[in-house]
Amino acid sequence: MAHLGRNRVVLSFGFARPMYLDDTWLLSLHNFDDKTNKYTYRWDRLNIGDRPLRRAFHGMASTGDTSTGDNSVVMFGGELFEIIGSNPVLKKGGDAWILRDGCPPGMYAPLDSDEGGKMF
């Protein structure tokens, strides 16, 4: 989970027995109710095309000061879950992905190979 811009948090992947998850969610401040003096929040599942493999135990962090417009989140590594043939395979991930502001909807797309990572 990581902060993405003002009043938004991104949650990606994870583990729910017996499977690793491959979904990404955005929690955002929806509005403020003057009558109850409370905020309401909304979960939105991001519609994602090409995305990283299912994983858990990965790291996510905001890349900088959101007041400057740098609203990005980096995700790194974790334990990956892949189906090869009909067999589940677990492996350690050394890949890095970046979620740029502008979601929903969010998209995963490969970065140039020189940068050694992916963007979503």
Order of alpha helices (4+ residues) and beta strands (2+ residues): beta-beta-beta-beta-beta-beta-beta-beta-beta-beta
